[in-house]
Amino acid sequence: MTMIGPSLMCADMGNLKRDVQELDQAGVDFFHIDIMDGSFVPNFTMGPDMVNVIRAATDKPLDIHLMIMRPEEHINLFADAGADMISVHIESTIHLQRVLQTIKSKGIKAGVALNPSTPIESIEYVMDVIDYVTLMTVNPGFAGQKFIPTMYNKIKKLHQLIEKESYNILIQVDGNIGYETIPKVLENGAKMLVCGTSSLFKSKGSLHDAVIHLRQFIEGTAKVKTGD
């Protein structure tokens, strides 16, 4: 099943609770929350207090994407705020395996985020403790960027590696995931779609209608693939 996760950095911050509840009622599968420290990436976004607000507004899984240096120092903060999933970047920590084990020890799903230029091989020796991989299909930091075409093949290669080694790992894609890119990212093995301005936000209709329309599009794409 393809999972839809709104990227809440694209939501209306002045009406965040309203947007979360509307998206929840429309049937999204999880919420993707970008945490940026202005150091690992050139932008600042939400913190644990904002995660607390979101947690109070929905029972859906909260996917915390830590784009921060030394994430090991902040795992407890986000675990206590209600995280269900936490992904960290390889380049942000010296001891990646230890960080992933710490996340899992909290009963939280552990993920690794790969920047566009970060090779798949860099996670080969931690795949036994990974629940999902976030493949960045744009350079992290800002919404509204263009999808990097070479990422289609990267998704495919990661999917092939997971299948070959029989790992139970989901592929999440993040960055310009919209109507033009979704068919091919799904074809190449992605299961979790982080959806922002390209598919859910800034549409002419309501957020509820945007989710319904996107779900119908995904289901139609699947039918075309299977020939149903």
C-alpha positions in Angstrom: 0.0 0.0 0.0 1.2 3.5 -0.9 1.3 5.8 2.2 0.7 9.5 2.0 2.5 11.8 4.5 1.9 15.5 4.3 5.0 17.6 4.9 3.9 20.0 7.6 6.6 22.6 6.9 4.2 23.4 4.0 1.1 23.8 6.2 -0.4 27.1 7.4 1.6 27.6 10.6 -1.1 30.0 11.9 -3.7 27.3 11.5 -1.6 24.2 12.0 -4.0 22.3 14.3 -6.8 22.9 11.8 -4.7 21.7 8.8 -3.6 18.6 10.7 -7.1 17.7 11.7 -8.4 18.2 8.1 -5.7 16.1 6.6 -6.2 13.4 9.3 -9.9 13.2 8.5 -9.2 13.0 4.8 -7.2 9.8 5.4 -3.5 10.6 5.2 -1.3 7.8 6.6 1.3 9.7 8.6 2.6 13.3 9.1 6.1 14.2 8.1 7.7 16.8 10.3 11.0 18.5 9.3 13.3 19.6 12.1 16.0 22.0 10.9 18.7 23.6 13.0 20.1 26.2 10.5 23.4 24.3 10.7 23.0 21.0 8.9 20.7 22.7 6.4 20.4 26.5 5.7 16.9 26.8 7.3 15.1 26.7 10.6 11.8 24.9 11.3 9.8 23.2 14.0 10.9 22.0 17.4 9.6 19.6 20.1 7.0 22.1 21.3 5.4 22.1 17.8 5.5 18.3 17.7 3.6 18.3 21.0 0.9 20.5 19.4 0.6 18.2 16.4 0.6 15.1 18.6 -2.5 16.5 20.4 -4.3 17.0 17.1 -3.9 13.5 15.6 -3.4 9.9 16.4 -1.7 9.2 13.1 2.0 8.3 13.1 4.4 11.3 13.4 7.5 10.9 11.2 10.3 13.2 12.5 13.0 14.0 10.0 16.0 15.3 11.9 18.0 17.6 9.7 20.2 18.6 12.6 23.7 18.1 13.8 24.3 15.6 16.6 20.8 14.2 16.6 21.7 11.8 19.4 21.5 14.7 21.8 17.8 15.3 20.9 16.2 11.8 20.5 14.7 11.9 24.0 13.1 15.3 23.3 11.3 14.1 20.3 10.4 10.7 21.7 8.8 12.4 24.7 6.9 14.8 22.3 5.2 11.8 20.6 7.4 10.7 17.7 6.5 7.4 16.1 9.3 7.4 13.5 12.6 9.3 13.5 15.1 9.5 10.6 18.6 11.0 10.8 21.1 11.9 8.2 24.4 9.9 7.9 26.5 13.1 7.8 24.9 14.5 11.0 26.4 12.0 13.4 29.7 10.1 13.9 28.0 7.0 15.4 25.1 6.3 13.1 24.5 2.7 14.3 24.3 3.8 17.9 21.8 6.6 17.1 19.6 4.1 15.3 19.7 1.7 18.2 18.8 4.5 20.6 15.8 5.4 18.5 14.6 1.8 18.4 15.2 1.4 22.1 12.4 4.0 22.6 9.9 1.8 20.7 10.2 4.2 17.7 10.8 3.2 14.1 14.3 4.2 12.9 15.2 5.7 9.5 18.2 6.9 7.7 17.9 9.9 5.3 20.1 10.0 2.3 20.9 13.3 0.5 20.9 13.1 -3.3 24.7 12.7 -3.4 24.9 10.3 -0.5 25.5 6.7 -1.9 23.3 3.8 -1.0 26.4 1.8 0.0 26.8 4.1 3.0 24.0 2.3 4.8 25.0 -1.3 4.0 26.1 -2.1 7.5 23.2 -0.6 9.4 20.4 -2.0 7.3 19.6 -4.6 10.0 18.5 -1.8 12.3 16.6 0.4 9.8 12.8 0.4 9.4 12.8 2.9 6.5 15.0 5.0 4.3 14.2 8.5 3.4 15.6 9.2 -0.1 15.9 12.9 -0.6 15.0 13.7 -4.2 15.9 17.3 -3.8 18.7 18.9 -1.7 17.2 19.3 1.8 16.3 22.6 3.4 13.6 24.3 1.4 10.2 23.4 -0.2 9.5 24.0 -3.9 12.7 22.6 -5.4 12.8 20.6 -8.6 13.1 16.8 -8.5 16.5 15.5 -9.4 16.0 12.9 -12.3 18.9 10.6 -11.3 17.0 9.8 -8.1 14.6 7.5 -10.0 17.5 5.1 -10.5 18.7 5.5 -6.9 15.2 4.5 -5.7 15.3 1.4 -8.0 18.8 0.4 -6.8 17.8 0.7 -3.2 14.7 -1.3 -3.8 16.7 -4.0 -5.5 19.2 -4.2 -2.6 16.3 -4.5 0.0 14.7 -7.2 -2.1 18.0 -9.1 -2.6 18.8 -9.1 1.1 15.2 -9.7 2.2 15.1 -6.7 4.5 11.8 -5.4 5.9 12.6 -1.8 5.0 10.3 0.8 3.4 11.5 3.4 1.0 10.3 7.0 1.6 10.8 9.7 -1.0 10.9 13.4 -0.1 11.2 16.3 -2.4 8.9 17.5 -5.3 6.7 14.5 -4.9 3.8 15.4 -7.2 1.7 14.2 -10.0 4.5 14.3 -12.5 7.0 12.3 -10.3 4.7 9.9 -8.3 4.1 7.3 -11.0 7.8 6.7 -11.6 8.9 6.8 -7.9 6.2 4.2 -7.2 7.3 2.1 -10.2 10.8 2.1 -8.8 9.9 0.9 -5.4 8.9 3.8 -3.1 6.1 3.2 -0.7 6.0 6.3 1.5 5.3 9.6 -0.2 6.2 12.9 1.6 3.8 15.3 -0.1 4.2 19.1 0.0 3.5 22.0 -2.4 3.7 19.7 -5.4 0.6 17.7 -4.5 -1.3 18.6 -1.4 -0.6 22.2 -0.3 -1.3 25.4 -2.3 -4.0 23.7 -4.3 -7.2 25.6 -5.4 -9.5 23.4 -3.3 -9.5 22.3 0.3 -6.8 20.1 1.9 -9.4 17.4 2.2 -10.2 17.4 -1.5 -6.4 17.5 -2.3 -5.9 14.3 -0.3 -8.9 12.5 -2.0 -7.7 13.6 -5.4 -4.2 12.4 -4.7 -5.4 9.1 -3.4 -7.5 8.5 -6.5 -4.5 9.4 -8.7 -2.3 6.9 -6.9 -4.9 4.2 -7.1 -5.4 4.9 -10.8 -1.6 4.7 -11.3 -1.5 1.3 -9.6 -4.3 0.0 -11.9 -2.5 1.1 -15.0 0.6 -0.7 -13.8 -1.2 -4.0 -13.1 -3.4 -3.7 -16.2 -6.6 -3.9 -14.2 
